[in-house]
Amino acid sequence: MRLSTKGRYAVMAMADLACNEKGRPIALADIADRQEISLSYLEQLFGRLRKGGLVRSVRGPGGGYLLARTRDQIRISDIILAVDEPIQATRCAIGSTAGCQQDQGRCLTHDLWEELGNQIYLYLSSVTLHDLCTQRILGSSGVFHDAERPDRGAERPDRGAERPG
């Protein structure tokens, strides 16, 4: 499964807004410059984010966008869903009772991919904009992926070394 540009850019822009707003509106042009995203693309995304109740616009000189809720109340999954990005790993249509095969049956790996989609949703629902701004999600993800690959021969820090008694 791959998250599209729409979802990734929406999260990047909302994180930028959350980390920089400080109670005053932020112009989309500023977000576009900092995040290297097309201004016209951001305008489209923020239209959807506004309709989704995640941001509010302020018109006039010094105008721009503000978060509609506090940054600890906006989950990453809220952002992705607001821009109509499905969070799924199966090839079946969302909400369909029919499977992904020509005979309307489910493939052998359907449950695997459906559960992966559920886990992705649960994870994205557990992370807020506040978590991003305060770098609460930084961790060992890069170490875990490299260390667990047998072809790399890397050892995890807690494995391999004998510990004294």
Order of alpha helices (4+ residues) and beta strands (2+ residues): alpha-alpha-alpha-beta-beta-alpha-alpha-alpha-alpha
